[in-house]
Amino acid sequence: MVFRFDVDLPAIGADSATILPLMAQLRVIKNRMGAVGTIGRITKTMQMIATAKFTSASQRAKSTKPYTERIRELVHEVSASASDYGSPLIHGHSEPKQRELLLVITSDRGMCGAYNGNILKAAIQHIRSCRERGIEVDIEVSGKKAVNFFRFQKIDVLSKHEVGDVPAYEDVEKIASSMIRRYAAGEYDAVHVVYTQFISNARQNALVSQLLPMTPPAEEEDSSSAAGEQSRNVVYDFQPSVDELLDDLLPLMAKTVMFQSFNDAVVSENIMRMIAMKSATENSKEVGRALKQQFNRARQSQITTELTEIISGAAALE
């Protein structure tokens, strides 16, 4: 988000007296200079706050990502050794209900560029795509921006969740547990999460991620890889049984993936707000310089007018 300031003022010249007195023009310009300076200080402060929040949120997201990736790999390894294991969390339901659950994660505050707009655009596109295929979508949201958006669009929201700027695993676990329970009961064919994935400081992608069912990754094409062959040929001896392990690991994986999604969303929100406030601060400086030039020209015009009046008065006395 970039703040734009209206700095169009009456031209300073011979006809300016017919538009505004010079003193009034100086007063208007000076007031605008003060307002722009105040806005610049506010956006600079918001930029510093967003930078601090981004640093702490980035550390949390980076610390949880290795665990998320490792538990995902573990589930895939265990499920590959259990060919006869059947669970709707992996394979889906045999009798589709033509109904999906969608969780949309946005921010509580604005001034973060296109962050919320990209998420809501992706959510609306997914909802329209589902409806075109005859699939009903139940929507749950996290963040006030999503609540206001769907209220404005007159789209019903099933539930609203308050997670905050620092997502706690306990809060996310409650949300995930409720979704897993309803999905396992056969109420939904799939569960999707719309959030902004943090890739790097310069790249964040709004995407629709499928949380349930957990489809295993495609088999790697490069079968000549020695490491890949070794991984596929490993025989595990499980204790307890594979079924019992997967019964515990699959819900844990879903909860962990959702928690990582919330952490990525917070990181993306803060870095996009930091960039937006930096642009706003730089823009306010440019506008301030333009206003100062106009003020100097108006002041010079006033001085010239006063000198002309003095010289004319002195000439009239002679």
N, C-alpha and C positions, 0 to 999 in steps of 0.2 A: 504494500500500500504506500503510495506516494502522495503527500499533501501538496496541493496546488493552491497558491495564493493569488488572489486577484489584485494586480498592481496597476491596472489601467487607470491613469490619472489624466486630467485635462492637460493638454499640451501647454507648456510654458512659452509664452511668446507675446506678441503685440496685442493679441485679442484676449489674453487670459483674464484681463480685468473684467471683461464682460461675462465671464463664466463664474469665477470665484475671486474674491479679493486675495491678494498675495499672502496676507497673514493667515487667512483661512486655509489656503492651500498648504502653507507650511505646517499648520496645526494638524491637518488631515494626514500629511505624509509622516509627521513625527509620531502620531498615534499609531499609524500602521507599522512603523518601524518598531515601536515598543511591543505591539501585538505579535509581530513576526519573531522578535527576539525571545519573547516569553514562550511561544510555541516551540522554538528551536531548543530552548533549555528543557522543556518537558520531554520532547522526543529524544533528546540526548540522554536524559535520565532513564527513560523507558528502554533505550538501547542498552544501557549499562545493566539494568535489571534483567533484561532478556539474556544478555551475555552470561551473567552469573547463573541464571536458571538453566541455560543451555549446558553449561559446563557440568553442573551437578547431575542433570538428567542424562547427559551423554555418558557419564561414568556409570550410572545405574544400568543403562541399556547395554553398555559394553560388558559389564560384569555378569549380566544374566544371559547374554547371547550364547557363550560357549556351552552353558548348561542346556539351553534350549536345543541347540544343534546336536549335542551328544545324546540327549534323551530321544530325539527324533531318530538318530542313527540306531540307537539301541532297540527301539520299537521295530524298526524295519528289519534288523537282524533277527530278532526273536520271531517276528511274524513270518519271515522267510523260512524258518525252521518248523513252522506249524502250519502245514498245508491244509490240514483238516479242521483248522480252527475257524469257527464262524461267529462273527459279531457284526451287528449293524453299524458299529463305530468304524469298521473298516470297509465292509462290503455293501453297506446300505440296506434298505428294507426291500423285501421281496414284493410287497404290495405298495406301490407309491400312493401317497395321499394328495399329490399335486399341490403341495404347500411347503413353503420354505420360511426360515427365520433369518432375519437380517439385523445385525448389530452395526450401528453407524456411530463412529467415534469422532467427535469434533471437539472444539475448545469451548470454554466458558466465556472467553473474551475475544474481541476483535483486534484490529490493527496488526494483523499477522499476514498481510499480503493475500495471496490467493489460496491460503491453506484450507480454510473452510469451504470456499467455493469449489475447489477441485474435488474434495471429498463428497460434497453434496451432489455435484454433477455425476460422479461415478455411481453414487447410490441411486439416483433417479434413473440413470441409464440401465442399471441392473434391474430395477423394479419394472420398468417398461418392458425390458426383454422378457422377464418372467411372465408378465401379464399377456404378452403376445403369444406365449406358448401355453397359455391357460393355467399358469401356476400362480396361486395366491401367495402373497408375501406379508408376513407379520413383521412389524418393525419395532425394534428396541433401540434406544439412543443413549448416548453418553455425551453430555456437553449441552450448554444452553443454546448454542448456535443451531444445533440440529433440532432442538425442541421448537425454537421460533420458526425455523424454516418449514418444518412439516406442518406446523399450525397455520402458517401463511398459505401453504399449498393445499390445506384442508385434507391432509392425509392423516389418518388415525395412527397413533403411536401406542403400542401395546404396553411398554414400560419405559421408565426413565431412570437412569442410573447416575449417581453422583460419585465419581472417583477422585476428582481433584487434580491438582498439579503434580502431586507425588503419589502415583498409584501404589496402593498397598496390596500385597499378594492375597491377603485375607479377603479384601473387597472384591478383587477380580475372581477369586476362587468361588465366591458365592454366585456371581453372575454365570460363570462357566458351569458350575454344578447344576444350576437350574436348567440351563440349555441342554446339557448332556442328559439330564433326567427326562426332559420332555422329548428329546430326539429319540432316546432309547425306548420310550413308551410308544413310539410310532406316530407322534403328532406331526412331525415334520420329515420331509425327505432329505433336507440338507440344512446346514447352518453356515451362514457366511458372515464375515466381518469386513466392514469398509473402514479403512484407516490409511494413514500416510506412512509408508515404509521409509525409514531413514537409511539411505545408502552411503552418502557422504555429505560433507558440508555444502557442496554445490548441487546435490541431487537428492530430491525426495519425491517419491512417487505415490500418488493416491491410487489404491488398488482394492479390488474385491477379492478377499482370500477365503477359500473354502476351509472351514474349521472341521465340519463333519459332513459326510464320512471322510475318514483319513485314507485317501487313495495312496498306495505305495508308489514310489518313484519308478519310472520306466527303467527297464534293464539297460545297462550301458552297452553301447554298440561295440566298443573296443574290447572284444573278448581276448585279445592277445596280451592284455595287461597282466603282468604276473601278480601284481597286488590284487587286482580284481578277481582273478581266478582263485587266488588263495582265500579271499574273503568269501567267495561263493562255495568253496569246498570245505570250509570249516564245519566240523560237527560239534554241536554243543550238548553238554549234559546238564539239563536244567533241574534245579531243586529250589523251590517246588516245581510243579509241572508247568508246561508252557502256557496252558490255558489260564492257570491261576496268575502267572506273571502278567500276561496280556490283560487280564481283567483289571489289574491294578495299574499297569503302565499306560494303557490307552486313555483313561480319564485324566491321568496325570499329565500326559503329553498335551491333551487339549487345553488343560488349564495353563500349562506353561507357555504354550504358543499364544494364547490369548493375553497372558501377562506381558509377553514380549511385544505384542501388538500395541498395548497401552503405553509401554515404555517408548517404543519407536514414535508413537503419535506425539507424546510430550516433547521429545527431542526435536522433531520436525516443526512442531508449533513454535518453540522458542527460537530456533534458528531462523525461521521465516519472519518472526516478529523482529528479531535483531536486525535482519537485512532491511526490512521495511522501515524501521525507525532510523537506521543509518541513512537511508535514502531521503527520508523526510528531513533529517537534520541538515544534510548537505543542501537540500532544496531551500530550506529556510535561510541558510547563509547566502545563497545566490540571490534570493528575493531581497534579503536585507541589503546587500551591496547595490542592487538596482534601485531600491528606495533611497539609499543614501545619495546616489548620484542625482536622482530627481530632487532630493532635498537641497543639495548644493546648488543645482541649477536654479531652483526657485528662490533660494536665498540670494544668489548672485543677481537675479532679476530684480528682487526687491531693493538691493543696495543700489543697483543702477538707476532704478526709478527714483529713489530718494535723492541721489546725487543730481539727477536731471532736474528734479523739483527745486533743489537748493540753488543750482546754477541759474535756473530760469527766474527764481525770485530775486537773486542778486542782480541779474541783468535788468529786471524791471525797476529796481531802485535807482539805477544809474540815469 
